[in-house]
Amino acid sequence: MGLADEHSDGIDEHDERSKPATSTETPELDAWSAVVDAMPIPGALVSVDGEVLAANRWLDVAVGDPLFREEPLDHIVPLRSGVDGARWRARPIDERGDVLLATQEHEDAGDHLLRRFFANGDALFVVYDQAGLIIESNAAWEELLGYTTEEIFGIDSWSLLPDDEVSDRERVERELREDGRSETCFQMRTADGSYRRVRWTLQFDISVGRCFGIGRDVTEEDMVTAELEHRATHDELTGVANRSQLVAHLDEVIDAGGHPSLLFCDLDRFKVVNDSLGHLAGDQVLAQLAQRIDSLDLGDDALVSRFGGDEFIVMLDDGGEARARLVAARLLDCLERPFEALGRTVHLTMSIGICFQNKENLRTVDEMLRDADRAAYEAKSLGRKRCVIFDEGLRDEAERRFEIEAGLRRAFDHGEIVAHFQPIVSVPDGEIVGAEALVRWQTPEQLVLPGEFLDVAADAGLLPRVSRLVISATVAAAERLAAGGRPLQMSINVSDPELHIAGFAADLIDRVARADLDPSMFLIEVTESMVLTTGRAIEVLGELRAAGFRIALDDFGTGFSSLAHLRELPVDVVKVDRTFVADLLDDEVAYAVTTSLVTLCDALGLDVIMEGIETPLQASAVELIGCRLAQGFLYHHAMPISELERLVGSTELQRRHALAG
């Protein structure tokens, strides 16, 4: 690379500029020595008599060694050091004394055509001398960056870069020196102070001592690329990191031997927001929550991510249990203020599961995510709005649940999910007037009660499948009883997920119709909390009730429990929870409340069924307060349909004998 265009003529021997640099001209000599040092190729400063005055680090030559030939310049190149100009340049020579680098008169014709081709092109074109200064440029510089040819001449283009990108210079010059080619991309300051991003291809031609550069403006292109990269690693709704970025960073920290912590944040009952206010309101709440969490002072290494749905994960690169607990407390506190969505105020809480990576128990990425999720689930189970740290006990429970879920899926295929029926009797005679269908899991080894597996089925999304089997078994049982001449009212428990299945009511109505059964023979049991959560439940129950099914409010006395609901909700029967029955004998308040409830239901035309009757004294108390229907172990346990048929048949025979007598 050269410092300027080379001409050997046009120099006045008596011109002061034609005199050689000498050691006495210290400022100029120092300036040119600096230029030589900056050359990315071997170079030296030589006087007119052949004395080497300075050599750079790429040239192994002793000062004074006459291996170089000077050449006068007819153009004065401005120097960064402030010296006005220079008269001499060093040119390497071969063993015969011939200059190795061609002058402009011997410039390759291809280079000349290259200059002409780019003179008026859209791409930036530049020629650098050996010191890295611009000695030639095209009109695109002014169009793109705002600099005229005169303004750009003689400057070091690296001076147009922001400080944080100048560090790439060493690499570029090394590649030019070793390979003759380099590619780079950086921001360049324009004349108005703004920046454009330019991708450069640089080629050093040692035969002419020049570096040629072609630059292409990629500002908009890089903005699009940056946007795509951002979308690939950030959640579109909230703007925080997404699952991919979290997993990648967690994997990186673990591979580096770090000890990260995960805080798995699961919003409590967020489904209520979506179901009641709509998903648009839910999205607004999630976006606000993400902003709140991201604005918390959680530490420079904290990564806030949306894992999916209403789940967020905060990752800490280090800090241990004490720091994780502090961060969890701040996360819980940030939900104390309500959210605003579509003009409505929304209050939320959060359950947090914490998992650590430690030397005693190294985990993979998947294991850490799994364990943090398990801890969050446990936090919900313990009452929500709290944090739980994962331990081995939770691992054992999680493995148990996993085995139950796997077993349930096998049970569907092997017909092991069955319905047993617990009779409902009239008081005081004990006559069987109905039966409640209760799900059971009949394994080859034992009969598993619902308390052992229904919560797992709910978490795994299997409740609708369980319910379909129970409904089919109940309709079939009703057919058998009706065919035997002893029809009973059959109670079916329906879960909240089922009420939200499209076509649930229509399917049930059609199934009963195909069995040629009266819908009034079926009592659909739902909990009060299910009915009050969303309008969808009331709509479905209203459709079933209009078709002739009877509706029962199950477990009354727990959850929301309001006497006003008995008048407002589409129900025909109230089933009083066993906790009321247990207190009838010892608690005067419970006795008075239960008596009033039975009286109110009579006035509203609602039947009352007392659940959980286990002793004769409880049965007497139920009779005393005027309740006419009861259910419990005192009368009968749940049983298969075959046993229920025999029981109903025998009691019917006894009743007939009594009437005949």
Stockholm file with secondary structure:
# STOCKHOLM 1.0

chainA/1-661         MGLADEHSDGIDEHDERSKPATSTETPELDAWSAVVDAMPIPGALVSVDGEVLAANRWLDVAVGDPLFREEPLDHIVPLRSGVDGARWRARPIDERGDVLLATQEHEDAGDHLLRRFFANGDALFVVYDQAGLIIESNAAWEELLGYTTEEIFGIDSWSLLPDDEVSDRERVERELREDGRSETCFQMRTADGSYRRVRWTLQFDISVGRCFGIGRDVTEEDMVTAELEHRATHDELTGVANRSQLVAHLDEVIDAGGHPSLLFCDLDRFKVVNDSLGHLAGDQVLAQLAQRIDSLDLGDDALVSRFGGDEFIVMLDDGGEARARLVAARLLDCLERPFEALGRTVHLTMSIGICFQNKENLRTVDEMLRDADRAAYEAKSLGRKRCVIFDEGLRDEAERRFEIEAGLRRAFDHGEIVAHFQPIVSVPDGEIVGAEALVRWQTPEQLVLPGEFLDVAADAGLLPRVSRLVISATVAAAERLAAGGRPLQMSINVSDPELHIAGFAADLIDRVARADLDPSMFLIEVTESMVLTTGRAIEVLGELRAAGFRIALDDFGTGFSSLAHLRELPVDVVKVDRTFVADLLDDEVAYAVTTSLVTLCDALGLDVIMEGIETPLQASAVELIGCRLAQGFLYHHAMPISELERLVGSTELQRRHALAG
#=GR chainA/1-661 SS CCSSCCCSSSCCTTSGGGSCCCTTCHHHHHHHHHHHHHCSSCCEEECTTSCEEEECTTCCCCTTCCCEEEEECSSCCCCTTSCCCCSEEEEEBCTTSCBSSCCGGGCCHHHHHHHHHHTTSSSEEEEECTTSBEEEECTHHHHHTCCCHHHHTTCBGGGGSCGGGGGGHHHHHHHHHHHSEEEEEEEEECTTSCEEEEEEEEEEETTTTEEEEEEEECHHHHHHHHHHHHHHHBCTTTCSBCHHHHHHHHHHHHHTTCCCEEEEEEETTHHHHHHHHCHHHHHHHHHHHHHHHHHSCCCTTCEEEEEETTEEEEEESSCHHHHHHHHHHHHHHTTSSCEEETTEEECCCEEEEEEECCSSSCCCHHHHHHHHHHHHHHHHHTTSSSEEECCHHHHHHHHHHHHHHHHHHHHHHHTCEEEEEEEEEETTTCCEEEEEEEEEEECSSCEECGGGTHHHHHHTTCHHHHHHHHHHHHHHHHHHHHHTTCCCEEEEECCHHHHTSTTHHHHHHHHHHHTTCCGGGEEEEEEHHHHHHCHHHHHHHHHHHHTTCEEEEEEETSTTCCHHHHHHSCCSEEEECHHHHHHTTTCHHHHHHHHHHHHHHHHHTCEEEECCCCSHHHHHHHHHTTCCEECSTTTCCCBCHHHHHHHHHHHHHHHHHHHHC
#=GC SS_cons         CCSSCCCSSSCCTTSGGGSCCCTTCHHHHHHHHHHHHHCSSCCEEECTTSCEEEECTTCCCCTTCCCEEEEECSSCCCCTTSCCCCSEEEEEBCTTSCBSSCCGGGCCHHHHHHHHHHTTSSSEEEEECTTSBEEEECTHHHHHTCCCHHHHTTCBGGGGSCGGGGGGHHHHHHHHHHHSEEEEEEEEECTTSCEEEEEEEEEEETTTTEEEEEEEECHHHHHHHHHHHHHHHBCTTTCSBCHHHHHHHHHHHHHTTCCCEEEEEEETTHHHHHHHHCHHHHHHHHHHHHHHHHHSCCCTTCEEEEEETTEEEEEESSCHHHHHHHHHHHHHHTTSSCEEETTEEECCCEEEEEEECCSSSCCCHHHHHHHHHHHHHHHHHTTSSSEEECCHHHHHHHHHHHHHHHHHHHHHHHTCEEEEEEEEEETTTCCEEEEEEEEEEECSSCEECGGGTHHHHHHTTCHHHHHHHHHHHHHHHHHHHHHTTCCCEEEEECCHHHHTSTTHHHHHHHHHHHTTCCGGGEEEEEEHHHHHHCHHHHHHHHHHHHTTCEEEEEEETSTTCCHHHHHHSCCSEEEECHHHHHHTTTCHHHHHHHHHHHHHHHHHTCEEEECCCCSHHHHHHHHHTTCCEECSTTTCCCBCHHHHHHHHHHHHHHHHHHHHC
//
